[in-house]
Amino acid sequence: MTMIQQSETMLEVDGDDALVIQTELDAAVALASSACRSRGGGVLVTQHDYWSFTISVSPDIPAGHTVRRQAWRAAC
């Protein structure tokens, strides 16, 4: 399980245990929400596969909101 901060406005969460992933996602959303207060916008959580997510601050999402979407990566 890993949570990696890519920048001030983007984090990655990867893992193989659903409960741990949810805990890390909650922490990442909280960090992104804090960044939203100073930058504006909302939080975008993107699921790339069953175990991989990015969390980012998005100016396209209203302040105070969190949007989840799926953008599955192509299987090799």
C-alpha positions in Angstrom: 0.0 0.0 0.0 1.4 3.4 -0.9 0.2 7.0 -1.0 2.5 9.2 -3.0 2.2 12.9 -3.2 3.0 13.8 -6.9 2.6 17.5 -6.4 0.8 20.0 -4.1 -2.4 19.2 -6.0 -2.1 15.5 -6.8 -1.7 12.2 -4.8 -1.6 8.6 -5.9 -3.0 5.7 -3.8 -2.1 2.1 -4.7 -2.6 -1.1 -2.8 -4.0 -4.6 -2.6 -6.2 -4.4 0.6 -9.6 -2.8 0.2 -9.8 -1.6 3.8 -6.3 -0.1 3.7 -7.0 1.6 0.4 -10.2 3.2 1.8 -8.3 4.5 4.8 -5.5 6.0 2.5 -8.2 7.4 0.1 -9.9 9.1 3.0 -6.5 10.6 4.1 -5.7 11.7 0.5 -9.1 13.4 0.1 -8.6 15.2 3.4 -5.2 16.5 2.2 -6.6 17.5 -1.2 -9.6 19.3 0.5 -7.1 21.3 2.5 -5.4 22.3 -0.7 -8.7 23.3 -2.1 -9.2 25.9 0.6 -6.2 27.9 -0.6 -6.5 27.1 -4.3 -10.2 26.9 -4.9 -12.0 24.1 -6.7 -13.0 20.6 -5.5 -11.5 17.2 -5.2 -11.4 14.7 -8.1 -10.9 11.0 -7.2 -10.1 8.9 -10.3 -10.0 5.1 -10.2 -7.6 3.6 -12.7 -8.1 -0.1 -11.9 -9.2 -2.1 -8.8 -6.3 -1.0 -6.7 -5.0 2.3 -8.2 -6.3 5.8 -7.7 -5.3 9.5 -8.2 -6.7 12.3 -6.0 -6.4 15.8 -7.3 -7.6 19.4 -6.8 -9.7 20.4 -9.8 -10.9 23.9 -10.6 -13.7 22.2 -12.7 -15.4 20.9 -9.5 -17.2 23.3 -7.2 -15.5 24.1 -4.0 -16.5 21.8 -1.1 -17.4 18.9 -3.5 -15.7 15.6 -4.2 -16.3 13.8 -7.5 -15.4 10.2 -8.2 -14.9 8.8 -11.7 -13.4 5.8 -13.4 -10.8 6.0 -16.1 -9.6 2.4 -16.5 -6.2 1.8 -17.9 -6.0 -0.5 -20.9 -4.9 -4.1 -20.1 -1.7 -5.2 -21.7 
